[in-house]
Amino acid sequence: MRSKKLIVQKFGGTSLGTQDKMEKAISIMKQFASEKETSVIVVVSALSSEVKEQGTTSRLLKAAWNAIEQKEFQSLLNQIEDTHLDVIYTMIRDRKNRENIRNEIAKELEEIRMFCTSLSVIREISPRSMDKIIGCGERMSASLVSAILCDHGLESPCLNLSNIFDGLDTTQRGGFQHTFKDRLRLMLGSAYAEEPHAVPVVTGFFGQVQHGMLNTIGRGYTDLTAALCAGAMKADTLQVWKESDGIFTGNPTKIDDAKLLSFVTPDEATELTAFGNEVLNPFTMKCCIDDNIPIQILNTFEPREQGTMVVDECTRNRYESPHGIIAVCSKKDIHVLHLTLNDQHQSLSDLSAIFALFKQYNIKSDLISTSVVNVSVAINENTKAADISAVMKALKKQLNLNGDGGVTLKKDRSIVSCIGPGMSTYDQIFACLSRQKINIEMICRGSSDMSVSVVIHSKQMDQAIKALHNDLIIDAAPHVETTTTADAKLKAYE
């Protein structure tokens, strides 16, 4: 039986991307590791700046595609190296330690340079090859954080999960995570056997995954790694350190009076994640729910703040608006596909064919609305335009949809969602949008009464979320949680 409390800490790339940020993150790791009755496992993302496009993972992806298109890619890899060297030479004092980590970073990037050179000849890339490239970012980040902790006098082994699935069939859905946890438990057990007070640093990337990490999990895979670590070790808490105070009632970059929520339930967090509030990767939420791991979302730059807890059925009092809404969120860059079927008696088989084609062409749907002969689908913003065009042609052919009216596509749409437990009435939502003269093109609600979503034109999205937040949360409530600083609020959705 474990005698110490175990905390898994996940640090995002923007919490590590510069000397100042890295110092704050290292300070947090050291503070928790110094507590006598606490053990800490750290999971890290690839280093990133304030702007996502300038982060290590984004630059690695761009370098790969530049190589495929026979464009220049070396400068992108040089920028990645410079970012890591800046942190190395400002934060690692021991000369030998500094040289070791510098050589390790150089070796990782040299492999990527050689790989990109090959891509410029082959001019195509497999999901497995893309995993090799993006995994470089987390390997460098974990090695660097481990080296800095060692420079501060801590035993900090670096655990590389890039090959944790060697010899394992990852196509078996629902089963591979159990083997993953078993293997990870052995790796961490070995680290603790050598040094009981160690602070292991784990790569946020793990591989190899069938169909590729980005296609299967998406860019939030480091959250999932942290959740799997927490589940494997039966951690007391998973701490997710970000550049924001936690989860808000609305997007603080667009809604000035958005409030911090001190806690949400896993179901609420899952809905918020699905509809635009980037709380955690959806797979992460499921893993933590299955393993009963509490999640705490905290601000790297305001570590004394309580943040937002994701806990099963909340035991603390929390005010909710009379309409049962805790947050308003939105997603832009949505495409809506409308299909008019030929025969209502074939609708069931037609639906089966539609979703089979969606699977074949990698179409990810956010919302679906159907009637006897009409189907409307809001397509996830990360779906490629080429895949949408291809599936439209396939739908027309397979379902024999005649004319342009059979399959139509609307662009520049947004999804606006109201999230909350047990929303019993929706008239106030539609009344609010009606007062704002906002045209609703599609309506969906979940069977759990946890969310109501509408599709509107993107040019009206900001107007809609501000009106809904003001009418249904702020004006309806005597108070909603506590406020937070303006700077911390703005970081939440940047």
N, C-alpha and C positions, 0 to 999 in steps of 0.2 A: 504494500500500500504506500502511495507517494506521501511523503511528509511535507513537501514544499508546495506552495501554490505555483501553478505553471501558467505563464502568460505567453501567448504567441503575438508578436508585434509585426504588423505589415506596414512598410513604409513605401509610399508611392514615389515615382521618379522625381516629381516636382518638390518633394521634401528632401531630396539628396543632391540636386543638380549643381549647386555652387558650394564654395567653401562655407559661407555663412549658414546655408541650409543644412549642410552636412554636419556642421558643428552642433546645431540644435538637435538634430536627430541622434547623433552620437551621445549627447548629453542625456537625452531621454532613455536611451538603451542602458547607459551606465547607471542612471538613477535607479531604475527598476532592478537591474542586476545586482546592485549593491545591497538591496534589501535582503536581510538574512533568511527569511522564509519564502523567498521568491526565486523561481527559475525562469529564464527568458529564452525564447527562440525567436530569431529575427528572420523575416522573409522580405526580400527587397525586389523592387522593380528596377528597370534600367534607368540610368540617370536622365533627367529631363530638365529643360529650362522652363521659364514662365510660359512659353508658347509651345503647344503640343507638337507642332510641325518641326520644331527645332530640337526635339528630344531624340535620344539615341535610337529608340525603336523606329521612329518615323524616318530618321536619316538612313538607317540600315535598309528599310523597305524601299526608300527612294533610290538608294545606291543599287539595289538589286534590279529594279525596273529600268533604271538608266542603263545598266549593263546590258540588259536584254534588248533595249532599244538602241544599243551601240552609242550611247551618250556618255559624257564624262561622269565618272563616279568617285575618283580618287579624292577630290576635295571634300566630299561628304564624310569619307572615312577619316580624313585628316582632322576635320572639325570634331568628330567623336573622340579621337585621340587627344586633341588639345583640351577638351572638357575634362577628361579623366586625369591628364597630367597636371592641370591647374590644381585639382583637389589633392593629388598625390604630393606635390611639392610644397603645398601650404599646410598640410595636415599630418604628414608622416615625418617624424623627426629622426628616427633611427635610419642610418644610411643604408644598411644591408636590407632592412625591411622595405625601404623605399625602392631600391634597385630591383628587388625581387618582384614587387607588384608592377613596376614599370615594364619589366621584361614580360610579365604575364599578359599585360594589356597589349603590348606590341605583338606578342605571339598570336593572340586571339584575332587581332585586326589583320595580321598578315595572312591568316587562313581565309578571312573574308575577302581580302584583296585578290587572292589567287582564285577563289571561288567565283567572284564577280568577273574576273578575266575570262574564266571558262564560260560563264553565262553569256558574255558578249559574242562568243562563237556559236554556242548552242542556240541561243535566242529563245529559250523557253525555260520554265522552272516548275518543278513539281512541288506539291505541298510539303513533302518531306525535306526538300532542299530549302524551301522558305523557312521551315522550322530551324534548320541549321543556322540560317542567317540571323533571324530575330533572337534566337537563344543566346547569341553572343552578348547582347546588351545586359541580360541578367547575370551571365557568368562574370562579366567584368565588374558589374556593380557589387555582386556578392563578394568577390575577391577583394575589392577595394574596401568595403565596409569591414570585412574580417581583418584586413591588414591594419586599418585605423584602430579598431578595438584592441588588437594585439599591441599596437604602439602605445596604447593607454594602459597597458599592463593586464589586460584580460586574456584568458584563454578563449580563443574564438575560431574554431575550425570552420572552414567553408565547405558546405555540402552542395555538390553539383548534381542536380536531378535530371540533366539532359538525357541520360541513358537509363533512367529508372525503369522504363518499360521494355528494355531489351528482352526478347524472347517471349513477350506477352502480347496476346491478341487483344488490341484495344477496340475492336469492332463490336465486342459483346457489351451491349449497353447495360448499365446498371451493375456491372460486375467488376470492371477494371479498377474502380476506386478502392475496393476492398483489398485487392492485391497491392495497389499503390500504397495504401496505408501500412500494410504489413512490411513492405520493403523499406518504407520511410522510417518505420518504428525501429527496424534493425539498424539502419544508418545512424539514427539519433542515439540509439542505445549504445552503439560502439563509441560514439563521440563522448557520451557521458561516462562510459566505462574508463576511458583514458583520463578524463578530467571531469569529476562530478560537478564542478562549479563552472563549467564551460558555458559560453554564450554562442551556440551554433548560428551561423548565418547561412540561410538556405536560398538558392536561386529561385526566383519567382517563376521561372520557366521550367516546365518538365516535358519530357519527350520519350520516345517519339509517339505521336498520336495519329491514328488513322485519319486520313483526309486533312491533316494539318491542324496546328493549334489555332490559327486565326479563323479558319473555316468552321472548326468545331466549337471553340470556346469564345473567340473574339479577343479584343485587346485587353479585356479585364482578367486575363488568365492568372495574374499574380494574386488577385483576391482569392481565386479558387485554390491555388497552391497553399495559401495561408489557412484557408478553411480546412483543407485536407490535413495539413499539419496539426491543426488544433484538434481535429477529430481523431487522428491517429494517436496522439498523445493524451487524449482526454483532458485537454486544457481547461482551466477554469474560466478563461476569457480570451477572446480574440480581439485585439486592439488594432483598429485600422487608422493609421495616422495620415492625415491629409492637410491641405492648406485652407481648411474651413473649420468652423466650429461644430459642424454636424449637418443634420437634415433640417430644412426650413419649410415653412408653410407655403412658400412660393419661391420663384427664382429671384434672388436678391439683386441680381444685375438688372432686372427689369421691374421689380416690385419693391419700392423703397421701404414699405412697412412690413416686409416679410419677417416672420418670427422664427426663432429657433425652437425646435421640438426636443424636449429633454429625453423622450423615448418614443419608440414606435414598436408595434408588434412585427414579427416576421412576415405575416401576411401583408401588412401595410407596406413594409419595406420592399417586398417583392413587387407589389403593384406600382409603387413609386419608381422602382428601377425599370420596370417594363415600359412606363409611359413618360420617360424623359428626365427624371431626377436620378442622376448617376450616383446612386447610393453604393451599390455593390454589384458585381457580376451576378446575374440570376442564378447561375449554377452554385455560386458561393452561398446564397441564401438557403438553397435546398440542402446543401451539405451541413450547414450549421443547424438548420431545423432538425434534420435527421439525427444529428449527433448531440442535440440539445446544448449547443455552445452559445453562450451570450456573446453579443458583439457590441463593442464600444467604438464609436467613431469620434476621433479626437483631432484637435488642431496642433500640428507640430510646433507652431509658433506661439501658441497660447496653451501650453501643456497643463496649466492649473485649472482651465475651464473643464466643466463636467462633460461637454459634448453631448452626443445622442446615443442612448442605449437601444439596442435591438433585443428585446426580451419577450419571451412567451407570455401570453395573456398578462398584461401589465397589472401589477398589484398596487402601484401608486396612483393617486388621483391625477387626472389630466383633464383640463377643460376641452371639450369639443363643441363646435358650433351646434346650434339647435338642428341644423341640417345634417349633422353627422359627418361633416367634411373636416379633415385635418390639413389637407394640402391641395393646391392646384398646380399641375405641371403640364408641360407641353413638349412636343417634338416637331421639328420642321423638316423640310426637304422630303416630304412624303409624296409618293405617287399613289393614285387610287385607280385601280383597274375595275372597270364595269363590264359585265358580261350579260347579254340578253340571250337566253336559251330558246331553242326552236320549239320544243315540245315539253309541256309541263309534266307529261306522263313519264318522261325520261330523266326528270330532274335529279333523281337519286343517283343513277348511273353517271349522269353528267358531272355531278359534284365529285364523285369518285375519280373520274378522269381528270378533272381540273386539279385536284390536289396531288394526283400522281405526277402530272406535268410540273406542278410547282416543285415537287421534290426533285424531279429530273433536272430542272433548270436552276436549282438553288435559289428559289424565290422564298424569301422570308416574309411572312405576313404578320402584321400587328393587330389588325381588326378585320372581322369578316361579318358581312350582313347579307342575308339571303331572303328571297321570297320565292314564289312558285317558279317564276321563270327568270328572275334577276339575281345576280350575285355581284356584290361589291367587296373589293379587298383593298385595304390600306397596306401598302407594301413597305416593309422596313427600309429606313433611309440608307442602310449599308448595302442594300442589294444593288448589284451592278446594272447600269443602264443596258448593256449588251444582253444580259440575261433576261431583262424585262422584254426587250424587243423580240428575243428568240422565243420566249414562252407565248407571246401574243400570236406569233405566226403559227406555232404549234397548236394553240387553242382553236384558232380559226379552222385549221385543217382537220383536226381530230373530231371536233364537235360540229363541223359543217356549219359554222356560223357565217351567214351570208351578209355581204355589205359591210360598210364601215360601222354600222350601228351594233353589230354583233359583239365586237370587242373594242372598247374605247379606253383611253388613258388620260387622266387629268394630272397635271404636274403642279408644283408650287402649292401644295396643300400642307396643312399642319394638323396634328392631333392635340386636342386640349382635353385634359382629364381632371375630374374631381375625385379625390381619393379619401376614403374614410370608412369606419366600421358601421355597418348597418344603416346605410342611407335609405330611409324609408320612402322619401318622396323626391321627385326630380323636377317638379314644376318650377321651383325657384331657380334652378339652373337654366332652364329654357326661357323663363321670364326675363332673367338677367340678360341673356344673349339677345333676346328679342328687343329689349329696351335699347341695346347698343346697335340695333339693326344689323346684326351679324347673321349671315345666312348659314344654316346648318345643312351639310350635304350628306352626312352619314351619322348614325347614332348606334352606339353599342354599350351594353352593360354586362357585367359579369354575373354569374349565377350566385356568387357569394354576397352580392350587394356591397362589394368593397370598392367598386369604381363605376363611373359613368364617363364615357369618352365620346367626343364629337369630332368630326372632320370638318374643317373650315378652310377658307383660302388663307394662305400664309400672310398676306398683307394685313389681315385682321387678327392675327394671333396675339400680338402684344396687347391690343385693345381688349381682347376677350379674357386673357388671364388676369389682367389688372382689374377688370370689372368683377369677375367672379371672386377673386380674392378679397376685394373690398366689400362686396355685398354679402358674401356667404361666410366669410371668416372674420374679417376685422369688424365690420359694423354689427355683425350678429353676435359678437363675443364681448363680454366685459373685459376679458383679458385672454391672451393666448401665450402661455409660457413666458419666458424672459427674453428680452432683446439681447443683441450682441453687437459688437463693434462694427462700424461700417466697413472697415478694411477686411475683417474676417468674413463678413457676409458676402462681400464681392468675390472673395476667393472661392466661395462655395461652388460657383457655377462657371468660372472662367475656364 
